């Protein structure tokens, strides 16, 4: 059974109460439950992780090799600052999809730069909590194309 890891970065544990006008009212638990339902119906095992610590995110990306066939990664604010996440993705042979709840290009200029955009297989942004679902659907298509 294929395995997909979902890695949520800093402050995503506050979803549902953190700036709901921007991020919506879905909690991280809501998102993870919905993804688990979709994965189960597709015959895929899903593992979800969240941390506010860059090093822990790096460790999970490194551990994914040999454990997961795909990563869905929302690096949060580390998108714009973390060379370490970029290097971990480059070192790991697991394809990754970058996920964002909001569209960074409609926000502050510093959010328009992603240090991982050119090392991920795809990016989904701007659809709120549904961004994760869209990324999962795209990831499932990618895995099917690759025969996994």
MOQUINOR-V347675 format. One record per residue. N is the residue number from 0. RES is the residue in one letter. SS is DSSP state (H for helix, E for strand, C for the rest). Layout:
# MOQUINOR-V347675
N/RES/SS  N/RES/SS
This chain:
# MOQUINOR-V347675
0/X/C  1/X/C  2/X/E  3/X/E  4/X/E  5/X/E  6/X/E  7/X/E  8/X/C  9/X/C  10/X/C  11/X/H  12/X/H  13/X/H  14/X/C  15/X/C  16/X/C  17/X/C  18/X/C  19/X/H  20/X/H  21/X/H  22/X/H  23/X/C  24/X/C  25/X/C  26/X/C  27/X/H  28/X/H  29/X/H  30/X/H  31/X/H  32/X/H  33/X/H  34/X/H  35/X/H  36/X/H  37/X/H  38/X/H  39/X/H  40/X/H  41/X/C  42/X/C  43/X/C  44/X/E  45/X/E  46/X/E  47/X/E  48/X/E  49/X/E  50/X/C  51/X/C  52/X/C  53/X/H  54/X/H  55/X/H  56/X/H  57/X/H  58/X/H  59/X/H  60/X/H  61/X/H  62/X/H  63/X/H  64/X/C  65/X/C  66/X/C  67/X/C  68/X/C  69/X/E  70/X/E  71/X/E  72/X/E  73/X/E  74/X/C  75/X/H  76/X/H  77/X/H  78/X/H  79/X/H  80/X/C  81/X/C  82/X/H  83/X/H  84/X/H  85/X/H  86/X/H  87/X/H  88/X/H  89/X/H  90/X/H  91/X/C  92/X/C  93/X/C  94/X/E  95/X/E  96/X/E  97/X/E  98/X/E  99/X/E  100/X/C  101/X/C  102/X/C  103/X/H  104/X/H  105/X/H  106/X/C  107/X/C  108/X/H  109/X/H  110/X/H  111/X/H  112/X/C  113/X/C  114/X/C  115/X/C  116/X/C  117/X/C  118/X/C  119/X/C  120/X/C  121/X/E  122/X/E  123/X/E  124/X/E  125/X/C  126/X/C  127/X/C  128/X/C  129/X/H  130/X/H  131/X/H  132/X/H  133/X/H  134/X/H  135/X/H  136/X/H  137/X/H  138/X/H  139/X/H  140/X/H  141/X/H  142/X/H  143/X/H  144/X/H  145/X/C  146/X/C  147/X/C
